[in-house]
Amino acid sequence: MNYIIMGLPGAGKGTQAKKIVEGFGLVHLSTGDMFRQAKKSDEVISKLLASGQLVPDDIVIDMIKNRLAKGNLKNGFLLDGFPRTVKQAEELDLMLKVENMKIAAVFFVDVCFDEAIKRIVGRRVCTCGASYHVDFIPPKIEGKCDICGKDLIQRDDDKEDVVKNRLEVYEKQTRPLIDYYKKTKLFVNIDGSKNEKEIFNQISRLMIVNKITVKNTGCLLCYFA
């Protein structure tokens, strides 16, 4: 089964994506990870990410198309960060048709703007890969990594002015996707105001029921319709 996870920046998509991938054995197709890798050698992508702008559709679409073509997705995948525009969603539909694949559900982790800003601006990371939050997951020593002791940093795209711009861009370009997927009856709203465990429980229960429904009736998302 293949899924999409959506939501405002800061909604917790990345955290939930990791839990879903580990819990259900899916391949995590994260455009965020792809972009962070690409920006090391691509100045255009680096500047776009630093300013909070979306990477152009054609670049993102090519990235996803190339990954789908590589295969190794027989157990299913979770798309995280794609699609972000209706054009991308339409292109994804075409890609999946070529590869004889389908999306089982689109999970939208729903949080308000103020909560999203608080979650993002408070994030701190270490070069060793560890992540923290000044309010929710503080390090033992302020500003220092618990694992390696190095200084924690705030990523450029987590600063408040960039975050607000990201949310404005999202509202303008990505919100229309909700209507797009509601029309297909794939859209599932998830209460993102809950804690990580409760959010994951919401999603995993729906995925389990979805698998049973498909196995027994062959009807995609009868439960969600």
Beta strands, then each sheet from edge to edge (+ up, - down):
strand 1: 3-7
strand 2: 27-30
strand 3: 77-80
strand 4: 105-110
strand 5: 123-125
strand 6: 131-133
strand 7: 187-191
sheet 1: 2+ 3+ 1+ 4+ 7+
sheet 2: 5+ 6-
end
